């Protein structure tokens, strides 16, 4: 049986990975909302151009 890793190392690794995961999720949501806003803006612009 291999030797167990030190507890602080495991804790550090878990903290790091959870921070990375949460950061990527936040980044994904921000990018997604930005793209959504841009799409809405483009639709509005096309609609306004078509109207006038």
CHARMM internal coordinates of N, CA and C (Angstrom, degrees):
IC EDIT
DIST 1 N 1 CA 1.4688
DIST 1 CA 1 C 1.5294
ANGL 1 N 1 CA 1 C 108.75
DIST 1 C 2 N 1.3301
ANGL 1 CA 1 C 2 N 117.66
DIHE 1 N 1 CA 1 C 2 N 130.65
DIST 2 N 2 CA 1.4761
ANGL 1 C 2 N 2 CA 119.36
DIHE 1 CA 1 C 2 N 2 CA -179.27
DIST 2 CA 2 C 1.5177
ANGL 2 N 2 CA 2 C 111.45
DIHE 1 C 2 N 2 CA 2 C -69.52
DIST 2 C 3 N 1.3162
ANGL 2 CA 2 C 3 N 114.22
DIHE 2 N 2 CA 2 C 3 N 155.63
DIST 3 N 3 CA 1.4671
ANGL 2 C 3 N 3 CA 119.04
DIHE 2 CA 2 C 3 N 3 CA -179.08
DIST 3 CA 3 C 1.5238
ANGL 3 N 3 CA 3 C 110.05
DIHE 2 C 3 N 3 CA 3 C -70.11
DIST 3 C 4 N 1.3204
ANGL 3 CA 3 C 4 N 116.14
DIHE 3 N 3 CA 3 C 4 N 141.18
DIST 4 N 4 CA 1.4601
ANGL 3 C 4 N 4 CA 120.56
DIHE 3 CA 3 C 4 N 4 CA 179.80
DIST 4 CA 4 C 1.5225
ANGL 4 N 4 CA 4 C 110.39
DIHE 3 C 4 N 4 CA 4 C -69.25
DIST 4 C 5 N 1.3232
ANGL 4 CA 4 C 5 N 115.40
DIHE 4 N 4 CA 4 C 5 N 144.46
DIST 5 N 5 CA 1.4624
ANGL 4 C 5 N 5 CA 119.09
DIHE 4 CA 4 C 5 N 5 CA 176.03
DIST 5 CA 5 C 1.5194
ANGL 5 N 5 CA 5 C 108.83
DIHE 4 C 5 N 5 CA 5 C -73.12
DIST 5 C 6 N 1.3239
ANGL 5 CA 5 C 6 N 116.54
DIHE 5 N 5 CA 5 C 6 N 153.71
DIST 6 N 6 CA 1.4735
ANGL 5 C 6 N 6 CA 118.96
DIHE 5 CA 5 C 6 N 6 CA 176.53
DIST 6 CA 6 C 1.5270
ANGL 6 N 6 CA 6 C 111.00
DIHE 5 C 6 N 6 CA 6 C -61.69
DIST 6 C 7 N 1.3204
ANGL 6 CA 6 C 7 N 114.65
DIHE 6 N 6 CA 6 C 7 N 147.14
DIST 7 N 7 CA 1.4640
ANGL 6 C 7 N 7 CA 119.76
DIHE 6 CA 6 C 7 N 7 CA -174.99
DIST 7 CA 7 C 1.5287
ANGL 7 N 7 CA 7 C 111.46
DIHE 6 C 7 N 7 CA 7 C -63.92
DIST 7 C 8 N 1.3295
ANGL 7 CA 7 C 8 N 117.26
DIHE 7 N 7 CA 7 C 8 N -39.26
DIST 8 N 8 CA 1.4731
ANGL 7 C 8 N 8 CA 118.60
DIHE 7 CA 7 C 8 N 8 CA -177.67
DIST 8 CA 8 C 1.5173
ANGL 8 N 8 CA 8 C 110.53
DIHE 7 C 8 N 8 CA 8 C -64.41
DIST 8 C 9 N 1.3383
ANGL 8 CA 8 C 9 N 116.59
DIHE 8 N 8 CA 8 C 9 N -34.33
DIST 9 N 9 CA 1.4654
ANGL 8 C 9 N 9 CA 119.81
DIHE 8 CA 8 C 9 N 9 CA 179.73
DIST 9 CA 9 C 1.5221
ANGL 9 N 9 CA 9 C 110.11
DIHE 8 C 9 N 9 CA 9 C -65.27
DIST 9 C 10 N 1.3501
ANGL 9 CA 9 C 10 N 115.16
DIHE 9 N 9 CA 9 C 10 N -43.79
DIST 10 N 10 CA 1.4724
ANGL 9 C 10 N 10 CA 119.97
DIHE 9 CA 9 C 10 N 10 CA 179.11
DIST 10 CA 10 C 1.5243
ANGL 10 N 10 CA 10 C 110.03
DIHE 9 C 10 N 10 CA 10 C -62.67
DIST 10 C 11 N 1.3426
ANGL 10 CA 10 C 11 N 116.01
DIHE 10 N 10 CA 10 C 11 N -43.93
DIST 11 N 11 CA 1.4654
ANGL 10 C 11 N 11 CA 120.07
DIHE 10 CA 10 C 11 N 11 CA 179.66
DIST 11 CA 11 C 1.5197
ANGL 11 N 11 CA 11 C 110.76
DIHE 10 C 11 N 11 CA 11 C -61.40
DIST 11 C 12 N 1.3320
ANGL 11 CA 11 C 12 N 115.93
DIHE 11 N 11 CA 11 C 12 N -44.24
DIST 12 N 12 CA 1.4628
ANGL 11 C 12 N 12 CA 120.83
DIHE 11 CA 11 C 12 N 12 CA 179.30
DIST 12 CA 12 C 1.5210
ANGL 12 N 12 CA 12 C 110.17
DIHE 11 C 12 N 12 CA 12 C -60.41
DIST 12 C 13 N 1.3235
ANGL 12 CA 12 C 13 N 115.64
DIHE 12 N 12 CA 12 C 13 N -45.07
DIST 13 N 13 CA 1.4665
ANGL 12 C 13 N 13 CA 119.86
DIHE 12 CA 12 C 13 N 13 CA -178.94
DIST 13 CA 13 C 1.5268
ANGL 13 N 13 CA 13 C 110.76
DIHE 12 C 13 N 13 CA 13 C -62.87
DIST 13 C 14 N 1.3388
ANGL 13 CA 13 C 14 N 116.59
DIHE 13 N 13 CA 13 C 14 N -43.31
DIST 14 N 14 CA 1.4650
ANGL 13 C 14 N 14 CA 120.13
DIHE 13 CA 13 C 14 N 14 CA -179.97
DIST 14 CA 14 C 1.5253
ANGL 14 N 14 CA 14 C 110.71
DIHE 13 C 14 N 14 CA 14 C -63.70
DIST 14 C 15 N 1.3298
ANGL 14 CA 14 C 15 N 116.30
DIHE 14 N 14 CA 14 C 15 N -43.47
DIST 15 N 15 CA 1.4623
ANGL 14 C 15 N 15 CA 120.28
DIHE 14 CA 14 C 15 N 15 CA 178.47
DIST 15 CA 15 C 1.5207
ANGL 15 N 15 CA 15 C 110.41
DIHE 14 C 15 N 15 CA 15 C -59.69
DIST 15 C 16 N 1.3303
ANGL 15 CA 15 C 16 N 115.24
DIHE 15 N 15 CA 15 C 16 N -46.89
DIST 16 N 16 CA 1.4627
ANGL 15 C 16 N 16 CA 120.09
DIHE 15 CA 15 C 16 N 16 CA -177.55
DIST 16 CA 16 C 1.5263
ANGL 16 N 16 CA 16 C 110.92
DIHE 15 C 16 N 16 CA 16 C -61.74
DIST 16 C 17 N 1.3357
ANGL 16 CA 16 C 17 N 116.25
DIHE 16 N 16 CA 16 C 17 N -46.70
DIST 17 N 17 CA 1.4649
ANGL 16 C 17 N 17 CA 119.15
DIHE 16 CA 16 C 17 N 17 CA -177.27
DIST 17 CA 17 C 1.5290
ANGL 17 N 17 CA 17 C 111.02
DIHE 16 C 17 N 17 CA 17 C -67.14
DIST 17 C 18 N 1.3378
ANGL 17 CA 17 C 18 N 117.53
DIHE 17 N 17 CA 17 C 18 N -38.59
DIST 18 N 18 CA 1.4672
ANGL 17 C 18 N 18 CA 118.77
DIHE 17 CA 17 C 18 N 18 CA 179.68
DIST 18 CA 18 C 1.5245
ANGL 18 N 18 CA 18 C 110.44
DIHE 17 C 18 N 18 CA 18 C -67.47
DIST 18 C 19 N 1.3364
ANGL 18 CA 18 C 19 N 117.11
DIHE 18 N 18 CA 18 C 19 N -37.95
DIST 19 N 19 CA 1.4631
ANGL 18 C 19 N 19 CA 120.24
DIHE 18 CA 18 C 19 N 19 CA 177.42
DIST 19 CA 19 C 1.5238
ANGL 19 N 19 CA 19 C 109.99
DIHE 18 C 19 N 19 CA 19 C -63.58
DIST 19 C 20 N 1.3264
ANGL 19 CA 19 C 20 N 116.48
DIHE 19 N 19 CA 19 C 20 N -42.10
DIST 20 N 20 CA 1.4636
ANGL 19 C 20 N 20 CA 120.92
DIHE 19 CA 19 C 20 N 20 CA -179.84
DIST 20 CA 20 C 1.5235
ANGL 20 N 20 CA 20 C 110.38
DIHE 19 C 20 N 20 CA 20 C -63.32
DIST 20 C 21 N 1.3270
ANGL 20 CA 20 C 21 N 116.17
DIHE 20 N 20 CA 20 C 21 N -43.90
DIST 21 N 21 CA 1.4688
ANGL 20 C 21 N 21 CA 120.65
DIHE 20 CA 20 C 21 N 21 CA -178.65
DIST 21 CA 21 C 1.5282
ANGL 21 N 21 CA 21 C 110.29
DIHE 20 C 21 N 21 CA 21 C -64.42
DIST 21 C 22 N 1.3384
ANGL 21 CA 21 C 22 N 116.62
DIHE 21 N 21 CA 21 C 22 N -45.96
DIST 22 N 22 CA 1.4666
ANGL 21 C 22 N 22 CA 118.89
DIHE 21 CA 21 C 22 N 22 CA -179.05
DIST 22 CA 22 C 1.5204
ANGL 22 N 22 CA 22 C 110.52
DIHE 21 C 22 N 22 CA 22 C -65.15
DIST 22 C 23 N 1.3424
ANGL 22 CA 22 C 23 N 117.29
DIHE 22 N 22 CA 22 C 23 N -37.30
DIST 23 N 23 CA 1.4596
ANGL 22 C 23 N 23 CA 120.37
DIHE 22 CA 22 C 23 N 23 CA 178.87
DIST 23 CA 23 C 1.5220
ANGL 23 N 23 CA 23 C 110.72
DIHE 22 C 23 N 23 CA 23 C -62.83
DIST 23 C 24 N 1.3339
ANGL 23 CA 23 C 24 N 116.64
DIHE 23 N 23 CA 23 C 24 N -44.05
DIST 24 N 24 CA 1.4648
ANGL 23 C 24 N 24 CA 118.93
DIHE 23 CA 23 C 24 N 24 CA -178.56
DIST 24 CA 24 C 1.5246
ANGL 24 N 24 CA 24 C 110.71
DIHE 23 C 24 N 24 CA 24 C -67.52
DIST 24 C 25 N 1.3419
ANGL 24 CA 24 C 25 N 117.23
DIHE 24 N 24 CA 24 C 25 N -35.69
DIST 25 N 25 CA 1.4681
ANGL 24 C 25 N 25 CA 119.93
DIHE 24 CA 24 C 25 N 25 CA 178.24
DIST 25 CA 25 C 1.5271
ANGL 25 N 25 CA 25 C 109.89
DIHE 24 C 25 N 25 CA 25 C -64.69
DIST 25 C 26 N 1.3424
ANGL 25 CA 25 C 26 N 116.65
DIHE 25 N 25 CA 25 C 26 N -45.74
DIST 26 N 26 CA 1.4681
ANGL 25 C 26 N 26 CA 120.59
DIHE 25 CA 25 C 26 N 26 CA 179.32
DIST 26 CA 26 C 1.5210
ANGL 26 N 26 CA 26 C 109.85
DIHE 25 C 26 N 26 CA 26 C -61.64
DIST 26 C 27 N 1.3363
ANGL 26 CA 26 C 27 N 115.88
DIHE 26 N 26 CA 26 C 27 N -44.69
DIST 27 N 27 CA 1.4602
ANGL 26 C 27 N 27 CA 121.02
DIHE 26 CA 26 C 27 N 27 CA 179.81
DIST 27 CA 27 C 1.5217
ANGL 27 N 27 CA 27 C 110.16
DIHE 26 C 27 N 27 CA 27 C -59.64
DIST 27 C 28 N 1.3321
ANGL 27 CA 27 C 28 N 116.60
DIHE 27 N 27 CA 27 C 28 N -44.17
DIST 28 N 28 CA 1.4645
ANGL 27 C 28 N 28 CA 121.22
DIHE 27 CA 27 C 28 N 28 CA -179.48
DIST 28 CA 28 C 1.5281
ANGL 28 N 28 CA 28 C 110.41
DIHE 27 C 28 N 28 CA 28 C -61.30
DIST 28 C 29 N 1.3390
ANGL 28 CA 28 C 29 N 116.39
DIHE 28 N 28 CA 28 C 29 N -45.29
DIST 29 N 29 CA 1.4612
ANGL 28 C 29 N 29 CA 119.08
DIHE 28 CA 28 C 29 N 29 CA -178.19
DIST 29 CA 29 C 1.5205
ANGL 29 N 29 CA 29 C 111.30
DIHE 28 C 29 N 29 CA 29 C -65.28
DIST 29 C 30 N 1.3492
ANGL 29 CA 29 C 30 N 116.81
DIHE 29 N 29 CA 29 C 30 N -41.17
DIST 30 N 30 CA 1.4601
ANGL 29 C 30 N 30 CA 119.68
DIHE 29 CA 29 C 30 N 30 CA 179.76
DIST 30 CA 30 C 1.5226
ANGL 30 N 30 CA 30 C 110.30
DIHE 29 C 30 N 30 CA 30 C -62.93
DIST 30 C 31 N 1.3356
ANGL 30 CA 30 C 31 N 116.51
DIHE 30 N 30 CA 30 C 31 N -46.05
DIST 31 N 31 CA 1.4638
ANGL 30 C 31 N 31 CA 119.87
DIHE 30 CA 30 C 31 N 31 CA -179.72
DIST 31 CA 31 C 1.5203
ANGL 31 N 31 CA 31 C 110.11
DIHE 30 C 31 N 31 CA 31 C -62.43
DIST 31 C 32 N 1.3355
ANGL 31 CA 31 C 32 N 116.44
DIHE 31 N 31 CA 31 C 32 N -42.83
DIST 32 N 32 CA 1.4601
ANGL 31 C 32 N 32 CA 120.86
DIHE 31 CA 31 C 32 N 32 CA -178.15
DIST 32 CA 32 C 1.5276
ANGL 32 N 32 CA 32 C 110.31
DIHE 31 C 32 N 32 CA 32 C -61.44
DIST 32 C 33 N 1.3449
ANGL 32 CA 32 C 33 N 116.61
DIHE 32 N 32 CA 32 C 33 N -44.00
DIST 33 N 33 CA 1.4639
ANGL 32 C 33 N 33 CA 119.70
DIHE 32 CA 32 C 33 N 33 CA -179.86
DIST 33 CA 33 C 1.5204
ANGL 33 N 33 CA 33 C 110.68
DIHE 32 C 33 N 33 CA 33 C -65.83
DIST 33 C 34 N 1.3468
ANGL 33 CA 33 C 34 N 116.58
DIHE 33 N 33 CA 33 C 34 N -38.38
DIST 34 N 34 CA 1.4584
ANGL 33 C 34 N 34 CA 119.64
DIHE 33 CA 33 C 34 N 34 CA 179.93
DIST 34 CA 34 C 1.5226
ANGL 34 N 34 CA 34 C 109.88
DIHE 33 C 34 N 34 CA 34 C -62.85
DIST 34 C 35 N 1.3439
ANGL 34 CA 34 C 35 N 116.97
DIHE 34 N 34 CA 34 C 35 N -44.42
DIST 35 N 35 CA 1.4635
ANGL 34 C 35 N 35 CA 121.11
DIHE 34 CA 34 C 35 N 35 CA 179.36
DIST 35 CA 35 C 1.5238
ANGL 35 N 35 CA 35 C 109.55
DIHE 34 C 35 N 35 CA 35 C -62.99
DIST 35 C 36 N 1.3323
ANGL 35 CA 35 C 36 N 116.69
DIHE 35 N 35 CA 35 C 36 N -42.25
DIST 36 N 36 CA 1.4588
ANGL 35 C 36 N 36 CA 120.77
DIHE 35 CA 35 C 36 N 36 CA 178.99
DIST 36 CA 36 C 1.5212
ANGL 36 N 36 CA 36 C 110.94
DIHE 35 C 36 N 36 CA 36 C -59.64
DIST 36 C 37 N 1.3344
ANGL 36 CA 36 C 37 N 116.82
DIHE 36 N 36 CA 36 C 37 N -44.85
DIST 37 N 37 CA 1.4653
ANGL 36 C 37 N 37 CA 120.84
DIHE 36 CA 36 C 37 N 37 CA 179.69
DIST 37 CA 37 C 1.5241
ANGL 37 N 37 CA 37 C 109.91
DIHE 36 C 37 N 37 CA 37 C -61.76
DIST 37 C 38 N 1.3251
ANGL 37 CA 37 C 38 N 116.87
DIHE 37 N 37 CA 37 C 38 N -43.06
DIST 38 N 38 CA 1.4632
ANGL 37 C 38 N 38 CA 120.23
DIHE 37 CA 37 C 38 N 38 CA -180.00
DIST 38 CA 38 C 1.5250
ANGL 38 N 38 CA 38 C 110.81
DIHE 37 C 38 N 38 CA 38 C -62.63
DIST 38 C 39 N 1.3236
ANGL 38 CA 38 C 39 N 116.78
DIHE 38 N 38 CA 38 C 39 N -40.97
DIST 39 N 39 CA 1.4629
ANGL 38 C 39 N 39 CA 119.89
DIHE 38 CA 38 C 39 N 39 CA 179.76
DIST 39 CA 39 C 1.5252
ANGL 39 N 39 CA 39 C 110.19
DIHE 38 C 39 N 39 CA 39 C -64.27
DIST 39 C 40 N 1.3293
ANGL 39 CA 39 C 40 N 116.38
DIHE 39 N 39 CA 39 C 40 N -43.82
DIST 40 N 40 CA 1.4653
ANGL 39 C 40 N 40 CA 119.53
DIHE 39 CA 39 C 40 N 40 CA 178.79
DIST 40 CA 40 C 1.5264
ANGL 40 N 40 CA 40 C 110.08
DIHE 39 C 40 N 40 CA 40 C -61.00
DIST 40 C 41 N 1.3273
ANGL 40 CA 40 C 41 N 116.20
DIHE 40 N 40 CA 40 C 41 N -42.40
DIST 41 N 41 CA 1.4577
ANGL 40 C 41 N 41 CA 120.54
DIHE 40 CA 40 C 41 N 41 CA -179.55
DIST 41 CA 41 C 1.5260
ANGL 41 N 41 CA 41 C 110.20
DIHE 40 C 41 N 41 CA 41 C -62.51
DIST 41 C 42 N 1.3350
ANGL 41 CA 41 C 42 N 117.15
DIHE 41 N 41 CA 41 C 42 N -42.37
DIST 42 N 42 CA 1.4658
ANGL 41 C 42 N 42 CA 120.20
DIHE 41 CA 41 C 42 N 42 CA 179.28
DIST 42 CA 42 C 1.5188
ANGL 42 N 42 CA 42 C 110.70
DIHE 41 C 42 N 42 CA 42 C -63.05
DIST 42 C 43 N 1.3332
ANGL 42 CA 42 C 43 N 116.51
DIHE 42 N 42 CA 42 C 43 N -42.51
DIST 43 N 43 CA 1.4658
ANGL 42 C 43 N 43 CA 119.44
DIHE 42 CA 42 C 43 N 43 CA 179.03
DIST 43 CA 43 C 1.5230
ANGL 43 N 43 CA 43 C 110.07
DIHE 42 C 43 N 43 CA 43 C -61.70
DIST 43 C 44 N 1.3348
ANGL 43 CA 43 C 44 N 116.45
DIHE 43 N 43 CA 43 C 44 N -43.35
DIST 44 N 44 CA 1.4641
ANGL 43 C 44 N 44 CA 120.21
DIHE 43 CA 43 C 44 N 44 CA 179.04
DIST 44 CA 44 C 1.5205
ANGL 44 N 44 CA 44 C 110.16
DIHE 43 C 44 N 44 CA 44 C -60.97
DIST 44 C 45 N 1.3280
ANGL 44 CA 44 C 45 N 116.76
DIHE 44 N 44 CA 44 C 45 N -44.54
DIST 45 N 45 CA 1.4617
ANGL 44 C 45 N 45 CA 120.54
DIHE 44 CA 44 C 45 N 45 CA -179.38
DIST 45 CA 45 C 1.5256
ANGL 45 N 45 CA 45 C 110.83
DIHE 44 C 45 N 45 CA 45 C -61.89
DIST 45 C 46 N 1.3286
ANGL 45 CA 45 C 46 N 116.73
DIHE 45 N 45 CA 45 C 46 N -44.54
DIST 46 N 46 CA 1.4665
ANGL 45 C 46 N 46 CA 119.75
DIHE 45 CA 45 C 46 N 46 CA 179.19
DIST 46 CA 46 C 1.5226
ANGL 46 N 46 CA 46 C 109.85
DIHE 45 C 46 N 46 CA 46 C -62.15
DIST 46 C 47 N 1.3123
ANGL 46 CA 46 C 47 N 116.25
DIHE 46 N 46 CA 46 C 47 N -41.79
DIST 47 N 47 CA 1.4615
ANGL 46 C 47 N 47 CA 120.18
DIHE 46 CA 46 C 47 N 47 CA -179.32
DIST 47 CA 47 C 1.5282
ANGL 47 N 47 CA 47 C 110.27
DIHE 46 C 47 N 47 CA 47 C -63.09
DIST 47 C 48 N 1.3246
ANGL 47 CA 47 C 48 N 116.36
DIHE 47 N 47 CA 47 C 48 N -44.21
DIST 48 N 48 CA 1.4625
ANGL 47 C 48 N 48 CA 120.01
DIHE 47 CA 47 C 48 N 48 CA 179.79
DIST 48 CA 48 C 1.5197
ANGL 48 N 48 CA 48 C 110.93
DIHE 47 C 48 N 48 CA 48 C -65.17
DIST 48 C 49 N 1.3344
ANGL 48 CA 48 C 49 N 116.81
DIHE 48 N 48 CA 48 C 49 N -41.01
DIST 49 N 49 CA 1.4615
ANGL 48 C 49 N 49 CA 119.70
DIHE 48 CA 48 C 49 N 49 CA 178.82
DIST 49 CA 49 C 1.5224
ANGL 49 N 49 CA 49 C 110.52
DIHE 48 C 49 N 49 CA 49 C -63.78
DIST 49 C 50 N 1.3174
ANGL 49 CA 49 C 50 N 115.51
DIHE 49 N 49 CA 49 C 50 N -38.37
DIST 50 N 50 CA 1.4596
ANGL 49 C 50 N 50 CA 119.21
DIHE 49 CA 49 C 50 N 50 CA -178.52
DIST 50 CA 50 C 1.5295
ANGL 50 N 50 CA 50 C 109.96
DIHE 49 C 50 N 50 CA 50 C -69.69
DIST 50 C 51 N 1.3286
ANGL 50 CA 50 C 51 N 116.38
DIHE 50 N 50 CA 50 C 51 N -36.22
DIST 51 N 51 CA 1.4644
ANGL 50 C 51 N 51 CA 120.33
DIHE 50 CA 50 C 51 N 51 CA -176.60
DIST 51 CA 51 C 1.5276
ANGL 51 N 51 CA 51 C 111.04
DIHE 50 C 51 N 51 CA 51 C -68.55
DIST 51 C 52 N 1.3285
ANGL 51 CA 51 C 52 N 116.04
DIHE 51 N 51 CA 51 C 52 N -40.18
DIST 52 N 52 CA 1.4727
ANGL 51 C 52 N 52 CA 117.78
DIHE 51 CA 51 C 52 N 52 CA -173.97
DIST 52 CA 52 C 1.5194
ANGL 52 N 52 CA 52 C 110.43
DIHE 51 C 52 N 52 CA 52 C -96.34
END
COOR INIT
IC SEED 1 N 1 CA 1 C
IC BUILD
